[in-house]
């Protein structure tokens, strides 16, 4: 029986691509670096803002990362101002979450976005108290794909791994869910393609949130370990 669903944030619950691109380019411009297009930002995000800015700097020509120490606090300052820029839930996500809550299923967020910005995104879009757990990058908790964040959620919500589904749109998410021993679902509406997800053999790959209540949840009642559906 599924009692909890854990979601990645960027590219899974919320389309944050405009905010990430806008803020990254504001920071790069402050240092006189060329901008990054949205297509590359999709590839740069997912492993925390430090890796994101390393990749952005290299793309902009700073191969030795000479500006890294300067751009990290600058990005954080700018992102605090612009993290909600044109942010919106993906089609079908509000309906999915309402469906899960109506069934008494706990919902949680685990993101590599800084914790304060994770809270701001989720609580602004969905309201305070809507999610049962919200976790972003914070001291003392290793970033995804380390499974420590998932285990913290399970312990906090008193849920067993076999009672939980994990959803995400990147290779980092696939490694996170599978590494924590959860039935893992790849979503193709986010920042990466189906091929990247398939390489990790998640239990399911879906193209719209409706498939979760139409196919994944009913199927889990009979075959919780089906692979690569």
N, C-alpha and C positions, 0 to 999 in steps of 0.2 A: 504493500500500500504506500502510495506517495503522500508524504506529509509536508514536504518542503520543496520549493524551487529556488535555486540560486542563479542570479543573472549577472553577467557582465554588464557594464554600463554603456561605454562608447561603442557604437556599432551594433548593439544588441537591444537595449531598451530605448536609448536616445540617439538621434542623429546629431552628433556634436561636431561634425566635420567642419562646418563653417567657423565655429568658435575656435577650434584647434588651428585651422589654417590662418585665420585672421590674426590670432595672437602670436603664433610662430612668426609670421611675416612682419608684424610690428616690432618684435624683438630683433629680428634679423636686420630690419631697416635701420634701427638705432645704431647698429654696428657697421652700417654701410654694405651689408651683404645682400645678394640678390634673393628674391622671393622664391618660395616653394609652391608648386601647384597642388591642388587637392588630391590628384592621383598619387603623388608621392607621399603626401601626408598620410594617406590611408596605409601606406607601407611603413611609415616611420613610427606610428603610435602603437600603443598596446603594452609596452614594457616600462611604463613610467616616463615622467617628463624629462628625466636626465638623458635617457637613451634617445628619446624623441629629439632633443636638441642636439645631441651628438650627431645623429643622422642628418638633421637639417643643416648643421654647419658643414659637414662633409659635402653634402649636395651643393651647398653654396660656395664651395671651393676652399674651405678651411680644413684641409686634410689633417693637419697636425693639432686641430682643436685648440688653437691658441686663444680663441675667444670664449672657450667653454665656461671657465670660472666667472667670467663677466656676464655671460648671457643667462645663466641659470637663475640668479636672483631677479634679473630683469624680466625674464619670462614669468616667473611666479607673481611678480608685482602686476604685470599686465594681465595675466590670466585671472587674477583676483577681480579685476575690473570687467573683463570681457568673457568670462567662462560661460555665460548664458546667451552669447551672441547667436541668434537664429537657431537656438536649440529647440528641438521638438521630438516628441515620441514617434516611433515608427508606426506606420499604418497597422492597426490591429492590436498594438500593445496595450492601450487602455482597456480594451474589451477583454483581452486575455487576462490581465491582472484582476479585473473585476470578477471574471469567471473563477479564477483560482481562489480568491477570497471568499466567494460565495460557497465554494466547496469546502471551506475550512482549511485550505492548504496555505502554509506559511510562505511568505515571499521575502527574499533577501537579495541584497546587492553586494557584489565583491568587485572592486575596481582597483586598478593601478593608478588612477587619478588621485592627486592629493586629497586627503580625507575631507578637509574643509570644502573643497570644490565639489567633491562627490555628494556631500550633504546638501550643498546649495543647489546643485542640479536636480537631484531627486526630490527634495522637499519643495522646490519652486514649481516643478512640473506636476508632481503627484500629490503634494500636500504633506505636512508634517504628520508623522504617526501612521502613514499609509503602509509603509514597509515594516516588517517585523525586525529587520536588521539591515543596517547600512554600514559598509566598511570600505574605506579607501586606503591609500598609502599612508602609513603612519609609523612612527618609531617603534621598534620592538617586534614588528610583524613583517616577515619577509614578503616581498612582492610575489605575485603570480609569475611564473608557474609553480612556485613553492606551494604545497598544499596546506601550509599552516593557517592561512586565512579561512579556507574551507573548514578545517577542523575546528577553528574557533567558532564559526557560525554553528556547526553541528552541536558543539558543546553548549553554546549559549541558548540555543533553541531546543535542546534535548531531543535531537533527531539522530537516528542511525544512518550511516552511509547508504544502505539499501533503501531507505525511505526518502531519498533526495535525488532530484534531477539538477544537473548543471547545464547552463546555456551560455554560449559565447560564439564570437564570430572570427576568432583568430587562432593561429597555432598555439599561442600562449594559453588561450582558454582551453583548448583541447588537452594540452598537457596538464593543466590545472585540474580539470574535472577527472580525467583518467588517473592522474597521480594520486588523487584523494580517494579513488575507488568508487566514484559515483557513475551512474548512468549519465553519459555526456551527450549533449545535443548541439550540433553545429548549425548555425543560422547563416543563410546566404544573403540576407538583406543588408548586411553591414559593410565592413571595410575590406573584407578579403573575399576570395572566390572559393567555389566549391572544391577545386582541386587541392588547395591548401588544407582544407578541413578533412577531405577524404584520406590524406596521407597519414592521419592519426587514427583512422577507423573508429570514429565515435559511434555510439549506438544508433543515432539518428542524424540525418541532415535534412533540414526543413527550409522552405522558401517563404513561408508566411506564418505569423503567430497562430493563425487559426488551426494549423496542423497540430498544435500542442494539445488542444482539447478535443479535436476531431479524431486524431490518430495516435499520438504518443501516449496520452493518459489512458485511453481505453486499452491500447495494446499492452501497456505495462501491467495491467491486471492479469494478463495471461502469459506474457513472455518478456519478463524484465530484462533479460540479457540478450535480446536480439541485436544483431550487429549491422551497422552501416545500412540503415533503412532509408 
